[in-house]
Amino acid sequence: MLLLWLALFKAKTEEELKQIESMEVPIMKQAIDAYHQITVTPEFREAERLYEKARHNEAAALRNERNEKAKEIAKNLINYGDSTEKITIVTGLSSNEIESLRKNCKQ
């Protein structure tokens, strides 16, 4: 029974819930039914939407921060005279991005 509860708490898809429900354990069916009742409320859906939006915004901010750090490293490597190929390997920036930075560093 403990393993069923753990499987229920870990379930991430409707398919996983259906697999648990197919075992025909009455308490599991009640728990899954309660979950479905809770998740159809407008409040729950709004909370989920806000949570997903926050996760998206956080991921975007992290990508932007990494990209800015990579550009700073690239600028330093440009100033040391390193090749575009080496800077691409070190930073993960494209050669076009590096050439653009190279032009801006000379100005």
C-alpha positions as CSV (number, residue, x, y, z in Angstrom):
1,M,0.0,0.0,0.0
2,L,2.9,2.3,0.8
3,L,4.3,1.8,-2.7
4,L,1.0,2.7,-4.2
5,W,0.8,6.0,-2.3
6,L,4.4,6.8,-3.3
7,A,3.6,6.0,-6.9
8,L,0.5,8.3,-6.6
9,F,2.6,11.2,-5.2
10,K,5.3,10.8,-7.9
11,A,2.8,10.5,-10.8
12,K,3.3,13.3,-13.3
13,T,0.9,12.3,-16.1
14,E,-2.7,11.2,-16.5
15,E,-1.4,7.9,-17.8
16,E,0.4,7.2,-14.6
17,L,-2.7,8.0,-12.6
18,K,-4.8,5.7,-14.8
19,Q,-2.3,2.9,-14.2
20,I,-2.7,3.3,-10.5
21,E,-6.5,3.5,-10.8
22,S,-6.5,0.4,-12.9
23,M,-5.3,-1.6,-9.9
24,E,-8.8,-1.1,-8.5
25,V,-7.7,-0.2,-5.0
26,P,-10.7,1.8,-3.6
27,I,-8.6,4.3,-1.5
28,M,-6.4,5.0,-4.6
29,K,-9.5,5.7,-6.7
30,Q,-10.9,8.0,-4.0
31,A,-7.5,9.9,-3.9
32,I,-7.3,10.2,-7.6
33,D,-11.0,11.4,-7.8
34,A,-10.2,14.0,-5.1
35,Y,-7.1,15.2,-7.0
36,H,-9.2,15.6,-10.2
37,Q,-11.9,17.6,-8.2
38,I,-9.2,19.9,-6.8
39,T,-7.4,20.5,-10.1
40,V,-10.5,21.6,-12.1
41,T,-11.1,24.6,-9.9
42,P,-10.4,28.0,-11.4
43,E,-8.2,28.9,-8.4
44,F,-6.0,25.9,-8.9
45,R,-5.7,26.5,-12.7
46,E,-4.7,30.1,-12.0
47,A,-2.1,29.1,-9.4
48,E,-0.7,26.6,-11.9
49,R,-0.6,29.2,-14.7
50,L,1.2,31.6,-12.4
51,Y,3.7,29.0,-11.3
52,E,4.5,28.0,-14.9
53,K,4.9,31.7,-15.8
54,A,7.3,32.2,-12.9
55,R,9.3,29.2,-13.9
56,H,9.5,30.4,-17.5
57,N,10.6,33.9,-16.4
58,E,13.2,32.5,-14.1
59,A,14.6,30.3,-16.9
60,A,14.7,33.2,-19.2
61,A,16.5,35.3,-16.7
62,L,19.1,32.6,-16.1
63,R,19.6,32.2,-19.9
64,N,20.1,35.9,-20.2
65,E,22.5,36.0,-17.3
66,R,24.6,33.2,-18.7
67,N,24.6,34.8,-22.2
68,E,25.8,38.1,-20.7
69,K,28.5,36.3,-18.7
70,A,29.6,34.5,-21.9
71,K,29.8,37.9,-23.7
72,E,32.0,39.3,-20.9
73,I,34.3,36.4,-21.1
74,A,34.4,36.7,-24.9
75,K,35.3,40.4,-24.7
76,N,38.2,39.5,-22.4
77,L,39.4,36.8,-24.7
78,I,39.1,39.2,-27.7
79,N,41.3,41.7,-25.8
80,Y,43.9,39.0,-25.3
81,G,43.9,38.4,-29.0
82,D,42.3,34.9,-29.0
83,S,40.8,33.5,-32.2
84,T,37.1,33.4,-32.9
85,E,37.2,29.6,-33.0
86,K,38.7,29.4,-29.5
87,I,36.3,32.0,-28.1
88,T,33.4,30.0,-29.6
89,I,34.6,26.8,-27.9
90,V,35.1,28.5,-24.6
91,T,31.9,30.6,-24.4
92,G,29.4,28.7,-26.6
93,L,28.7,31.9,-28.4
94,S,28.3,31.8,-32.2
95,S,31.0,33.1,-34.4
96,N,28.6,35.9,-35.6
97,E,28.1,37.0,-32.0
98,I,31.8,37.0,-31.4
99,E,32.6,39.0,-34.6
100,S,29.9,41.5,-33.5
101,L,31.6,41.8,-30.1
102,R,35.0,42.1,-31.8
103,K,33.8,45.0,-33.8
104,N,32.3,46.7,-30.7
105,C,35.5,46.2,-28.7
106,K,37.6,48.0,-31.4
107,Q,35.3,51.1,-31.3
